[in-house]
Amino acid sequence: MKTVVLLPFAELEAKIDMLPRDRPLILADYVGVKSKERRPAPPGTRFESVASLRGGMVDWVDAGMPIVRDLDEELTGQCACQLRPSKVFRSRSGC
């Protein structure tokens, strides 16, 4: 059974109990940097195996791997400092 859990790294330690411990866990971020640094290892938490998705979601998408997009969560903008929810942009632009 495959499960995807959307969990910001800032919340990882606080919500670590919601992650399955009986199967491999693959952490992914945008380019694969933070996921290598944030492997869950607090005392008393044992996971079967933990890996980081090398290259992150950027390489995953470039390789043509499947993704599911939630347009309500999608962001738009020219750079990271200008990102905003795309649904707000769509409603303002009339799209």
Backbone torsions as a table, in degrees:
resi	resn	phi	psi	omega
1	MET	NA	127.3	179.3
2	LYS	-97.4	139.3	178.9
3	THR	-136.8	136.8	175.3
4	VAL	-114.1	128.3	178.1
5	VAL	-119.7	118.1	176.1
6	LEU	-86.5	111.3	-175.2
7	LEU	-143.0	109.9	177.7
8	PRO	-57.9	142.9	-178.4
9	PHE	-58.8	-29.1	178.7
10	ALA	-64.2	-22.4	-178.8
11	GLU	-102.9	-0.4	-173.6
12	LEU	-55.8	-51.1	-176.9
13	GLU	-65.1	-41.6	-178.5
14	ALA	-68.2	-30.5	-175.7
15	LYS	-113.5	21.7	-175.2
16	ILE	-61.7	-25.5	-179.4
17	ASP	-68.6	-16.0	179.6
18	MET	-83.5	-5.6	179.6
19	LEU	-88.4	139.9	179.7
20	PRO	-68.8	137.8	179.5
21	ARG	-104.3	-9.1	-174.3
22	ASP	-96.4	10.0	178.8
23	ARG	-151.7	164.4	-179.0
24	PRO	-59.5	144.8	-179.5
25	LEU	-118.1	126.8	178.8
26	ILE	-115.8	119.4	177.7
27	LEU	-92.6	138.1	-179.8
28	ALA	-137.9	142.4	171.9
29	ASP	-133.7	-165.5	-175.1
30	TYR	-61.4	-52.5	-177.8
31	VAL	-123.2	6.5	175.4
32	GLY	88.7	13.5	-178.6
33	VAL	-88.1	-55.5	-177.5
34	LYS	-65.3	-34.1	-177.6
35	SER	-64.5	-29.2	175.5
36	LYS	-70.5	-34.3	-177.1
37	GLU	-81.4	-22.7	-169.9
38	ARG	-107.5	26.0	178.8
39	ARG	-60.1	129.5	-176.4
40	PRO	-67.5	123.2	178.9
41	ALA	-147.7	29.2	176.5
42	PRO	-61.5	153.5	179.5
43	PRO	-55.1	136.6	177.6
44	GLY	84.0	-2.6	177.6
45	THR	-105.5	114.9	-178.9
46	ARG	-114.9	125.7	177.2
47	PHE	-116.4	146.0	-179.9
48	GLU	-54.2	-53.6	173.2
49	SER	-161.0	146.8	-178.3
50	VAL	-129.1	132.1	178.8
51	ALA	-133.7	163.6	176.8
52	SER	-113.7	135.4	178.6
53	LEU	-74.5	103.4	-178.0
54	ARG	-61.9	127.8	-178.3
55	GLY	86.7	-8.4	176.5
56	GLY	61.4	-162.3	-177.8
57	MET	-68.5	-24.5	177.7
58	VAL	-61.1	-50.8	179.5
59	ASP	-67.9	-34.8	178.4
60	TRP	-58.8	-49.9	-179.5
61	VAL	-66.5	-42.9	179.0
62	ASP	-59.8	-30.6	180.0
63	ALA	-81.9	-1.6	178.3
64	GLY	79.4	18.8	179.4
65	MET	-74.1	155.1	-175.5
66	PRO	-70.2	144.6	174.1
67	ILE	-140.3	157.6	172.9
68	VAL	-118.5	125.8	-178.0
69	ARG	-103.0	133.2	173.8
70	ASP	-105.0	102.2	-175.6
71	LEU	-62.1	-23.1	177.3
72	ASP	-71.6	-21.8	-179.0
73	GLU	-103.3	-7.7	-176.5
74	GLU	-69.5	142.3	179.6
75	LEU	-110.1	155.6	176.7
76	THR	-138.9	156.8	179.7
77	GLY	152.9	161.4	-178.3
78	GLN	-76.6	-30.6	178.0
79	CYS	-149.6	170.4	-175.5
80	ALA	-57.9	-32.3	-178.6
81	CYS	-72.9	-11.9	-178.5
82	GLN	-114.4	9.3	-177.4
83	LEU	-64.4	140.0	175.9
84	ARG	-149.4	158.8	179.6
85	PRO	-57.2	132.9	-177.5
86	SER	-68.7	-25.7	179.3
87	LYS	-65.0	-31.6	175.9
88	VAL	-68.0	-44.2	179.5
89	PHE	-62.1	-44.5	-179.3
90	ARG	-61.7	-41.9	-177.3
91	SER	-69.9	-33.2	179.2
92	ARG	-74.8	-32.9	-176.2
93	SER	-87.5	-8.1	179.7
94	GLY	82.5	9.2	-179.8
95	CYS	-78.1	NA	NA
